[in-house]
Amino acid sequence: MEAAINFLTVFRDSLAAGSFVKLTLSKPSGGGEGPQNVFARLVEIRGAPVVSFTLRYPTKDETKNLPAEAAAAAVGRWLGQDFLNADLFTLNGNYTIRYNRKRIPKLFSSGATLSNAPEKTHDRKKQRLIRPEGNIYLQALGIAGPDGAVKKDGQKKFRQINKYIEIIDALIRKKNLPHEPIIVDMGAGKGYLTFALYDHLANNLGLKPQVWGVELRPALVDAGNDLAQKCGFEGLRFVAEDIGRFETGKLDMLIALHACDTATDLAIAKGIHSDAEIIVVAPCCHKQIRRQMDCQTEMSPIMAHGILAERQAELITDGIRALVLEEKGYSSNVFEFIETEHTPKNLIIAGIKGKSRPEAAEEIKAIKQQFGIDFHYLETLV
């Protein structure tokens, strides 16, 4: 087939000339268990260039690194057999091959859309949304040194900060914030995440946020306000206040990370009452439900073990929180914040304003009956 031969010739020539950028194979012809697509890029291993293929299966990724000629041979075997589409990007042009139902290929070409070849490092450096270079608050909080490098004992916190910002960024893309969003961070502590949030919104996204960090300890509040002034973060303020007494108007986002036990419920309720578009909490401690639990079902033998009862209390507490959000007009999502090696409190409950799900009330009622629970504190607040 001439089209396939020409496509492979362009692929080989781009590798030889150093103009290859990337290759994607898609539209698998087989069943659902095989790779769904293949992505190829050029890397250097031990000083020698090789083509690194990432085969993406439904449940895993598999990597194969092949020299140029072997890479071309592999693509030749895949084309028209395992995959019916392929897109090749070079610095000289873009090339696409499509196979019809009769497995007859057609080749298309267009001008180059990429003008720079990507880095060829095998382990590419992760692009962080929050950077340490010249970052005043990371230096002041002890994460980075004066040279802009992250300190050895600050690596875990730095990864945690960036993971947090990645999560917030994804939520914002689902529910666009206004140009001047009003955000409250309840239980801000030293402000690691509060400063990073403001930095991302203002400097990465170009917004003019008003961010309030609510913290009970006056010394941390004073330190946070001094540092915000040094950073030039005009819209960032810290206030010494209890979460339950802090008054909010209409909010665009409410955040409460690691607010202990029922303080998480207070924060969620504040978010709901302030009609926040996005609510993000990371629960900490689950004593209120644990004290009530009196399971009389087939689960009772398991609940006799204290550690298992404690874990079940965590699941029930956070599960009901997610259901309350759904009942009150939020789509909820519960997921891992960051690996437990960085922090054992690694669960996030996120709510995005949408449609209410009234049947969630009956689901909550059934869960409470099964585990002998009289009430969930959040229910009394909303």
C-alpha positions as CSV (number, residue, x, y, z in Angstrom):
1,M,0.0,0.0,0.0
2,E,1.7,3.2,-1.2
3,A,0.1,5.4,1.4
4,A,1.4,3.3,4.3
5,I,4.9,3.1,2.7
6,N,5.0,6.9,2.3
7,F,3.9,7.4,5.9
8,L,6.6,5.1,7.2
9,T,9.2,6.8,4.9
10,V,8.3,10.2,6.4
11,F,8.6,8.7,9.9
12,R,12.0,7.2,9.2
13,D,13.3,10.4,7.6
14,S,12.1,12.6,10.5
15,L,14.0,10.4,12.9
16,A,17.1,10.5,10.9
17,A,16.9,14.3,10.3
18,G,16.0,15.1,13.9
19,S,12.7,16.7,12.9
20,F,10.5,14.1,14.6
21,V,8.2,15.5,17.3
22,K,5.6,12.8,18.2
23,L,3.4,10.0,16.8
24,T,0.0,8.8,17.9
25,L,-1.7,5.6,16.8
26,S,-5.4,5.4,17.5
27,K,-8.8,3.7,16.6
28,P,-7.9,0.2,17.7
29,S,-9.3,-2.5,15.4
30,G,-9.4,-5.3,18.0
31,G,-11.3,-5.9,21.2
32,G,-11.3,-3.9,24.4
33,E,-8.4,-5.8,26.1
34,G,-5.7,-4.6,23.7
35,P,-4.0,-1.2,23.8
36,Q,-6.4,1.7,23.1
37,N,-3.8,3.9,21.6
38,V,0.0,4.3,21.3
39,F,2.0,7.5,21.9
40,A,5.6,7.8,20.7
41,R,8.3,10.3,21.5
42,L,12.1,10.5,21.1
43,V,14.2,10.1,24.2
44,E,17.9,9.5,25.0
45,I,19.0,6.6,27.1
46,R,22.7,6.3,27.9
47,G,23.4,9.0,25.3
48,A,21.6,7.1,22.4
49,P,18.4,8.3,20.9
50,V,15.5,5.8,21.0
51,V,11.8,6.0,20.3
52,S,9.8,5.5,23.5
53,F,6.3,4.0,22.9
54,T,3.6,4.2,25.5
55,L,0.9,1.6,24.9
56,R,-2.2,2.6,26.8
57,Y,-4.4,-0.3,27.9
58,P,-7.7,0.1,29.7
59,T,-6.1,-0.6,33.1
60,K,-2.4,0.1,32.6
61,D,0.3,1.7,30.5
62,E,3.2,-0.3,29.0
63,T,6.4,1.3,27.7
64,K,8.7,0.0,24.9
65,N,11.9,1.8,23.9
66,L,13.2,0.9,20.4
67,P,15.9,2.2,18.1
68,A,14.8,4.0,15.0
69,E,14.6,1.1,12.5
70,A,13.0,-1.2,15.0
71,A,10.5,1.6,15.9
72,A,9.6,2.0,12.2
73,A,9.1,-1.8,11.9
74,A,6.8,-1.8,14.9
75,V,4.7,1.1,13.5
76,G,4.5,-0.8,10.2
77,R,3.1,-3.9,12.0
78,W,0.6,-1.8,13.9
79,L,-0.7,0.2,10.9
80,G,-3.8,-1.2,9.3
81,Q,-3.8,-4.2,11.7
82,D,-4.0,-3.1,15.3
83,F,-4.7,0.6,14.6
84,L,-6.6,2.3,11.8
85,N,-5.5,5.9,12.4
86,A,-2.1,7.5,12.9
87,D,-0.9,11.1,13.3
88,L,2.7,12.0,12.8
89,F,4.0,15.5,13.8
90,T,7.4,16.7,12.6
91,L,9.0,20.1,12.4
92,N,8.4,20.1,8.6
93,G,4.8,19.0,8.5
94,N,1.9,17.0,10.0
95,Y,0.9,13.6,8.4
96,T,-2.2,11.6,9.0
97,I,-3.1,8.1,7.7
98,R,-6.6,6.7,7.8
99,Y,-7.8,3.2,7.0
100,N,-11.4,2.6,5.8
101,R,-13.5,-0.4,6.5
102,K,-11.8,-2.3,3.7
103,R,-8.4,-1.5,5.3
104,I,-7.4,0.8,2.4
105,P,-5.3,3.7,3.7
106,K,-5.3,7.3,2.7
107,L,-2.6,9.7,3.5
108,F,-3.1,13.4,4.4
109,S,-0.5,16.1,5.0
110,S,-0.5,19.7,6.2
111,G,1.8,22.4,7.4
112,A,3.7,21.9,10.7
113,T,1.9,23.1,13.8
114,L,4.9,22.5,16.1
115,S,8.1,24.5,15.8
116,N,10.1,23.0,18.6
117,A,11.1,19.4,19.3
118,P,10.4,18.3,22.9
119,E,13.1,17.5,25.4
120,K,14.7,14.1,24.9
121,T,15.3,13.3,28.6
122,H,14.0,9.9,29.5
123,D,12.6,11.1,32.9
124,R,11.1,14.4,32.0
125,K,11.0,17.0,34.8
126,K,7.4,17.5,36.0
127,Q,6.1,20.9,35.2
128,R,4.9,22.4,38.5
129,L,2.1,25.0,38.7
130,I,3.9,26.5,41.7
131,R,7.6,27.1,41.1
132,P,10.2,27.6,43.8
133,E,12.4,30.1,41.9
134,G,12.2,33.6,43.3
135,N,9.2,32.5,45.4
136,I,9.1,34.7,48.5
137,Y,6.4,32.7,50.5
138,L,8.0,29.3,49.8
139,Q,11.3,30.7,51.2
140,A,9.7,32.4,54.2
141,L,7.8,29.1,55.0
142,G,11.0,27.1,54.9
143,I,10.3,25.1,51.8
144,A,12.8,26.7,49.4
145,G,16.1,28.3,50.1
146,P,17.4,31.7,49.0
147,D,18.8,30.1,45.8
148,G,15.3,29.1,44.7
149,A,15.9,25.4,45.2
150,V,13.5,23.3,47.2
151,K,15.1,22.1,50.5
152,K,15.5,18.4,51.1
153,D,13.2,18.5,54.1
154,G,10.7,20.6,52.0
155,Q,10.3,18.2,49.1
156,K,7.2,16.4,50.5
157,K,5.4,19.7,51.4
158,F,6.3,21.1,48.0
159,R,4.8,18.1,46.2
160,Q,1.7,18.3,48.4
161,I,1.2,22.0,47.6
162,N,1.5,21.3,43.8
163,K,-0.9,18.4,44.0
164,Y,-3.4,20.6,45.8
165,I,-3.1,23.3,43.2
166,E,-3.6,20.7,40.4
167,I,-6.8,19.5,42.1
168,I,-8.1,23.1,42.5
169,D,-7.2,23.9,38.9
170,A,-9.1,20.9,37.6
171,L,-12.2,21.9,39.7
172,I,-12.0,25.5,38.4
173,R,-12.0,24.3,34.8
174,K,-15.2,22.4,35.5
175,K,-16.9,25.5,37.1
176,N,-15.3,28.7,35.8
177,L,-14.7,31.3,38.5
178,P,-15.5,35.0,37.8
179,H,-12.6,37.4,37.2
180,E,-12.7,38.6,40.8
181,P,-13.6,35.4,42.8
182,I,-14.2,35.5,46.5
183,I,-12.7,32.5,48.3
184,V,-12.5,31.5,52.0
185,D,-9.9,29.0,53.3
186,M,-11.0,27.8,56.7
187,G,-8.3,26.5,59.0
188,A,-5.5,28.1,57.0
189,G,-2.8,27.3,59.5
190,K,0.6,28.7,58.4
191,G,-0.9,29.3,55.0
192,Y,1.2,27.0,52.8
193,L,-1.8,26.1,50.6
194,T,-3.5,29.5,51.0
195,F,-0.5,31.4,49.5
196,A,-0.1,28.8,46.7
197,L,-3.8,29.1,45.9
198,Y,-3.6,32.9,45.6
199,D,-0.4,32.7,43.6
200,H,-2.0,30.3,41.1
201,L,-5.2,32.3,40.7
202,A,-3.4,35.7,40.4
203,N,-0.2,34.8,38.6
204,N,-1.0,31.7,36.6
205,L,-4.7,32.4,35.7
206,G,-4.6,36.2,35.7
207,L,-7.6,36.6,38.1
208,K,-8.0,39.2,40.8
209,P,-9.0,37.0,43.7
210,Q,-10.1,38.0,47.2
211,V,-8.9,35.2,49.4
212,W,-9.6,35.0,53.2
213,G,-7.5,32.7,55.3
214,V,-9.4,31.9,58.5
215,E,-7.2,30.7,61.4
216,L,-7.9,30.6,65.1
217,R,-4.3,31.3,66.2
218,P,-3.5,35.1,66.2
219,A,0.2,34.6,65.8
220,L,-0.2,32.7,62.6
221,V,-2.7,35.3,61.3
222,D,-0.2,38.1,62.0
223,A,2.6,36.2,60.3
224,G,0.4,35.4,57.3
225,N,-0.7,39.0,56.8
226,D,2.9,40.2,57.1
227,L,4.1,37.7,54.5
228,A,1.2,38.5,52.1
229,Q,2.3,42.2,52.2
230,K,5.9,41.2,51.4
231,C,4.7,39.1,48.5
232,G,2.5,41.9,47.1
233,F,-0.6,39.7,47.4
234,E,-3.0,42.6,47.8
235,G,-6.1,40.4,47.8
236,L,-5.0,37.9,50.4
237,R,-5.9,38.5,54.0
238,F,-5.8,36.3,57.2
239,V,-8.3,36.8,60.0
240,A,-8.3,35.3,63.6
241,E,-11.7,33.7,63.9
242,D,-13.4,30.4,64.7
243,I,-14.9,28.6,61.7
244,G,-18.3,28.5,63.3
245,R,-18.4,32.2,64.0
246,F,-16.9,33.5,60.7
247,E,-19.6,35.3,58.7
248,T,-19.5,34.9,55.0
249,G,-21.5,36.5,52.2
250,K,-21.8,35.0,48.8
251,L,-18.7,32.9,48.0
252,D,-17.3,31.5,44.9
253,M,-15.3,28.8,46.6
254,L,-14.9,27.5,50.2
255,I,-12.0,25.4,51.3
256,A,-11.3,23.6,54.6
257,L,-8.4,21.2,54.7
258,H,-7.9,19.1,57.8
259,A,-10.6,20.8,59.9
260,C,-11.0,18.5,62.9
261,D,-14.1,16.3,63.3
262,T,-17.3,18.5,63.2
263,A,-15.3,21.6,62.1
264,T,-15.4,20.0,58.6
265,D,-19.2,19.9,58.8
266,L,-19.3,23.6,59.9
267,A,-17.2,24.5,56.9
268,I,-19.4,22.5,54.5
269,A,-22.5,24.2,55.9
270,K,-20.9,27.6,55.5
271,G,-20.2,26.8,51.9
272,I,-23.8,25.6,51.3
273,H,-25.3,28.7,53.0
274,S,-23.0,31.1,51.1
275,D,-24.1,29.4,47.8
276,A,-20.5,28.7,47.0
277,E,-19.9,27.3,43.5
278,I,-17.1,25.0,44.7
279,I,-16.7,23.4,48.1
280,V,-13.5,21.5,48.9
281,V,-12.8,19.8,52.2
282,A,-10.2,17.3,53.5
283,P,-11.8,15.7,56.6
284,C,-9.8,15.1,59.8
285,C,-11.1,12.9,62.7
286,H,-14.5,11.3,62.7
287,K,-15.5,11.1,66.4
288,Q,-19.1,12.3,66.1
289,I,-20.3,9.3,64.2
290,R,-18.0,6.8,65.9
291,R,-19.5,7.5,69.3
292,Q,-23.1,6.8,68.0
293,M,-22.5,3.6,65.9
294,D,-24.4,0.6,67.2
295,C,-24.6,-1.8,64.2
296,Q,-27.3,-4.6,64.7
297,T,-27.0,-6.1,61.2
298,E,-24.8,-8.8,59.7
299,M,-21.9,-6.3,59.9
300,S,-21.9,-6.3,63.7
301,P,-19.2,-9.1,64.1
302,I,-16.9,-6.9,62.0
303,M,-17.7,-3.8,64.0
304,A,-16.6,-5.6,67.2
305,H,-13.0,-4.9,66.1
306,G,-12.2,-1.4,67.2
307,I,-9.9,-0.5,64.3
308,L,-12.4,-1.7,61.7
309,A,-15.3,0.2,63.5
310,E,-13.1,3.3,63.3
311,R,-12.5,2.9,59.6
312,Q,-16.1,2.2,59.0
313,A,-17.0,5.4,60.9
314,E,-14.7,7.4,58.6
315,L,-16.4,5.9,55.5
316,I,-19.9,6.6,56.9
317,T,-19.1,10.1,58.0
318,D,-17.5,11.2,54.7
319,G,-20.1,9.3,52.7
320,I,-23.0,11.1,54.3
321,R,-21.2,14.4,53.8
322,A,-21.0,13.7,50.1
323,L,-24.7,12.7,50.1
324,V,-25.7,15.9,51.9
325,L,-23.9,17.9,49.3
326,E,-25.8,16.1,46.6
327,E,-29.1,16.7,48.4
328,K,-28.3,20.4,48.6
329,G,-27.5,20.8,44.9
330,Y,-23.9,19.8,44.4
331,S,-22.3,17.1,42.4
332,S,-19.9,15.4,44.8
333,N,-16.6,13.6,44.3
334,V,-14.5,11.8,46.9
335,F,-10.9,11.1,46.0
336,E,-7.3,10.8,47.3
337,F,-5.4,14.0,47.9
338,I,-1.9,12.7,47.9
339,E,-0.1,9.5,48.8
340,T,-0.3,8.4,52.4
341,E,3.5,8.6,52.6
342,H,3.1,12.3,52.6
343,T,0.1,12.7,54.9
344,P,-2.3,10.1,56.4
345,K,-5.2,12.6,56.1
346,N,-5.4,12.2,52.3
347,L,-9.1,12.3,51.4
348,I,-10.8,15.1,49.7
349,I,-14.5,15.7,49.3
350,A,-15.3,18.2,46.5
351,G,-18.7,19.6,45.6
352,I,-19.5,21.6,42.5
353,K,-22.8,23.5,42.3
354,G,-25.3,21.9,40.0
355,K,-28.6,20.0,40.4
356,S,-29.9,18.6,43.7
357,R,-30.5,14.9,44.1
358,P,-33.5,14.7,46.5
359,E,-33.3,10.9,46.8
360,A,-30.0,11.3,48.7
361,A,-32.0,12.1,51.8
362,E,-33.5,8.6,51.8
363,E,-30.1,7.1,51.2
364,I,-28.8,8.9,54.2
365,K,-31.7,7.7,56.3
366,A,-31.1,4.0,55.3
367,I,-27.4,4.3,56.1
368,K,-28.1,5.7,59.6
369,Q,-30.6,3.0,60.3
370,Q,-28.2,0.2,59.3
371,F,-25.5,1.4,61.6
372,G,-27.6,2.7,64.5
373,I,-26.8,6.3,64.0
374,D,-29.2,9.0,65.4
375,F,-27.9,11.9,63.4
376,H,-25.0,13.3,61.4
377,Y,-23.9,16.7,62.6
378,L,-23.9,18.2,59.1
379,E,-27.7,17.5,58.9
380,T,-28.3,19.7,61.9
381,L,-26.5,22.6,60.2
382,V,-28.1,22.7,56.8
